[in-house]
Amino acid sequence: MQHAITLGSVPLGRYNGLPLRLHISFVLVGIFVLFFQVQSGGNHLGKTGVILLIWFAAVLLHEAGHCFLVHRIGGNNEMLVLTPFGGLSFHSFPQQAGKDLWVALSGPLMSFIGFTMSIVALGLFGDAALTGLWDDGNPNFSAEVLPIAALRLSVWINLGLVLVNILPAIPLDGGWILHALLWPALGDHRSWHVVRRSSQTTALGIFVLALVTGLLDLMIGNMPLWLPLTILAAYCFCFSSAPLSLHPLDRGSYAGEDPTADSSLRPHKVTVGNSNPQQHELSLEEQMLLLPTTEESQNEKADSAVDEVLQCVYDRGLASLTTAQRKVLQEAAKRYRSRIPK
């Protein structure tokens, strides 16, 4: 079984051991861009190629921010699927609200840096290059010098990635940012329910905006604005119903760490006993010291860990499993083989 996202993507190879894939939505964007460039005349193939190349580079820069920060906090980058609105990153690290927040913010921050650097570089070509950004009668490709046209595209694409990815919807970065902000107050699972509702509301709002822009005949370049807005609305709505809430084994599961010990990565209190609600609360570590450590209890814990991994496979596919989760399955296979009579 493969993850639904990888089924709609093609491999691009590996960079420093990280599998890179290109989502089919990038191909669809290329078809739309080519269609509207043909209508505008000129070297439509060359224009389409430049647009897609800069768009691809901007998405790579955006995702490089996520991957760099995951590596800095001691996590593992498992796989990267590139889409027109950013990327779908599969990585594992000890998840806490603060770390989740910074990992989610790192992508838009890198896109903002790309936007700023493009503005600065464009300014080196003089005031006319900058004012051409806002002149409706002077589209990007009317510039005589190709670097100016490329920098103008870079400005708008990077700015678009920033604005899109702060929307409170999954799988956009804004959805993960919202979850990280709500997590301390509402808890992990309740926060995901709020994020899912927010995603559906955001998708509906974008669709209404697309209808309004269509009625007003608003354009972006020579493309009607309602088209990218409709695609974005569909993108957010489809993922709003996906089971994106991570299971415990996904949190903190990275090489060298016991995935079953994940819950201790963030404060977690449990009350021992039901007879007295005012009874002293013990931390998870203290409670585990009170539990029996018999072989039977160890087997139960191991079986529970396997159940969590299998649930993750059912929800998100084998491709989403981390290294630690695969190790859990390998250990389960060894235990199974040892029980078979020889």
N, C-alpha and C positions, 0 to 999 in steps of 0.2 A: 504493500500500500504506500502511495506517495501522498505528500501533502497537496491539497488542492491548488496551492499557489504554484508549486513546482510543475504540476501538470500543464499549466498555462505559460510555461517559460522554457527557454532554451539555454543550454550551458554556454558560457563564454570562456571557460577555462578557470584557472586558479591564480590568485595573486597572493604570494607569500603564504600559500597553503589554504587560503580562504576561497571556497567555491563561489564563483560569480555566475549569476543567471540573469537573462533578460526576459522580462515579462512581455507577453504578446500584445499588451496594451500599447507598448512603445511602437510596435508595427502599425497598429491602428492609427496612432497619432501621426505617424509618417505618411499614411495614406491620405488622411485629412489635410495635412500640410501641403502635400503634393497637389491635391485637388484644387485648393485655393490658390496655390502659386501658378498653376496652369492658367487659371482664369485671369491672373494679373499680367500674364505674358512674360517675355524675356526668357532668361536661362532658368527655367523652373526646376530642373534637376539639380543644378548647382545651388540654387537658393535653398531647396529642400535639404540638401546634404549639409549645408552650413548650419541651418537651423537645428537639425537633429544632432549634429556633432556637438554644438554648444550646449544644447539641452542635456545631452548625455553627460558631458563634462560637468555641468552644474549639478546633476543628480549624484554623480560620483563624489564631488566635493562635499555635498550635503551628507552623504552616507559615511564618508571618511571621518566626519566629526563624531558620529555615533561609534564607529569601530574604534577610533583612537581612544575615546573616553572609556569604553568597555575594557580595553586593554589596560588602561591606566589604573582602573580600580580592581584589577586582578581577575577579570572575567575572560571568557573565551568567545571569540566570534566563530559561529558555526557555519553560516551560509548567508549570502546576500542576494536578494532578488530585486533587480532594478525596475522601477515603474516610472511613468511620467511625473508622478507627484512626489517622488522621493524613492524610498526603497522599503522592502520588507526584510528586516534584519532578524536573523535567528542567532541569538547569543545567550550565554549563560553567565550569571554573576550573582553574588549574594545580594538578593534584592532587599532594599530598604527604601523608604519613601524618599529620603534625600538623594540616594544614588539613582533611583529611577528618574527623579526630576532632572538631574543633571545630564543623564544619558539622553533623555528625551529632548532637552533644550539644546544639546550640542549640535544637532543637525541644523535647526533654524539659525543658530549662531554662526555656523560655518557658511550658510547661504547668505547671511547678512554681511559677513566679511567679503564674500565673493561679490556681492552687490556694491559694497563700498569701494573695493579695489577697482572694479570696472568703472565706477564713476570717476575715481581719481585718474585712472589711465586715460579715460575719455577726455578729461580736462586738459591733458597734455597736448591734445590735438587742437586746442583753441576753443573759444566760446561757441563758435558755430557748431562744433561737434556736440556740445552739450545741449544747445537750444534745439537741435534737430530731434532730440528725444521727445519733445512735446509738440512738434509741428505735424499736424495731421496730414498736411499736404506734402510732407517729406518723409515717407516711410523709410524703415531701416535700410533697405537695400538700394535706396536712391543715392546713398553716399558713394562718392567716387573711389574712395580708398576702402578696401576690404576690411582692414583692421578696425576702422570706425564702425562699419556695419556690424562686425562681430561683437565689438564692445557694447554697442547699443542693445543687441540681442541679449548679451550676458547680463546687462543691467536689469532688463525686464524679466528674464527667466529666473534669475536669482531672487529678485523681489517677489515674483509670483510664488516661488517655493517657500519663502518666508511667510507670506500671507496665508497661503493654503495650509501650511503645516502648523499654524497656531489655531486653526479651527478645532473646537472641542469634539472631535469625532475620531473613531478608530477606523483604519489603522494609521491615521495621520498622527504626527507627533503631539498635536494638541490634545488628543484623547488620552495619551499616556501621561502628559503633563497634568491633565485634570485628575486622573487616577492617583498620581503621586501626591497631589495637593489634598485630595479627599481621604486618602488612606489613613493618616493618623487619627482622624476624627471618626470615620465610619467603618474602618476595617477594610480588608482586602476585597472580600466578595461583595459587600454592599456598595463599595466604590465602583466596582465593575458594572453593577446594575445601573447606577447613576450614569456612568459613561456611555453605556449602551443606549439609554433613553436620550442622552445628549446627542449621540451620533445620529439617531433617527430624526430628532428635531432639527439638527443641523442640515441633514440631507434634504428634509422637506423645505427648509428655508432657502437653500441654494436652488432647489427646483422652482420655487416661487419667483426667486430673483431671475432665473433663466427665462421664465415666462414674461416677466416685466421687460427685460432687455430685448426679448424678441418682439414684443409689441412696439417698443420704442426704436427698433432697428439699430441698436447700438452695435458698433463694430470694434474689433481689436485687429488693427492692420486691415486686411481685406477679408477677415473671417468674422462671421456673426458671433457676438459674445455669448449668445444663448447656447451655442454648441459645446464649448469647453465647460460651461457651467452645468449643463445637463450631464455630461460625462462624469464630472466631479460628484454631482449629486448621486448618480447611480453607483459610483465607486464607494461612497460613504455608506449608502443604504445597504449594499450587499454585505459589507463587512460588519455592519451594525448587528446583524443576526448571527455572526460567526462566533463559535465558542472560544473567545480570546482570553478569558480568564485563565491564568496559569495555575497549574496544580502545584502542590507543595514541592514535588521533586524538581520542578523547573526552577525553583528559587534557590540560589546558592549552589546549584549542582555544577561544579566545575572540577577539573582534574585535580586529584589529590584530596578531595573532600568527600566525606560520607554523606550521600544525598539524604539518608534517613535522619540526619541530625540537623536538617535545614531549619526547623522551626525555632531553633535557638538563635538564629541570625538577627532576630528582632525581638523586642520585649514582648513576652507572652505570659499572662497570668492565668492560673487555674485554681479553683477552689477545691480543696480536698474534703470530701464528705458532704452529705446533703442535709444532715440533721440540723446544722447550725449555720445559717446564712452569714453570720458575722464572723465565722471561723477565719483564722489567719490565712491569707493567700500565699501560696508558694510559687516560686518561679518554676518554669518547666524543668530546669536543671535539677532543682531540689526535689521535685516530684519524681523524676526518673530514678533518683537514688533510693526512693522508698519502694520502687517496684521490684518484683522478683526478677532475677536474671537467669532463670532456668533455661534449659535447652528448648523447652516448649514455648516459652515466651519469646525467645530469640527467633524461633521459626515463625511465630505469629507476626513478629515485626517484619521479618524478611518477606513473608507472603503479602503483608499489607503494602510493602514497598513495591512489590511486583504488580499488585492490583492498581496502584497509582500510575505506574508506567503504562500498563495496558490501557487504562482510561485515557491517558494522554495520547497514545497511539490511535485510539478510537476517535478522539476529538480532533486531532491535528495531524495525524499521519506519522509514519516512521521517520520522515525527513526532519521532523521537528525535535527529535530526541537529542538530548545532550550526551556528551561522552560518559558522564556519570550514570545517566539513565540506561545507556547501553550496557554499562558494566553491571548494573543490577540484573538485567536480563541474562547476561552471561553467567553470573553467579547462580541464578535460578536454574539455568540449564545444567550446570555442574551438579547442583543438589539433586535434580531430577535423575540424572544419569547414575548418581551414587545410590539411589533408592532402587534401581532396577536390579533384580537378582541376576547374578552372573552364572 
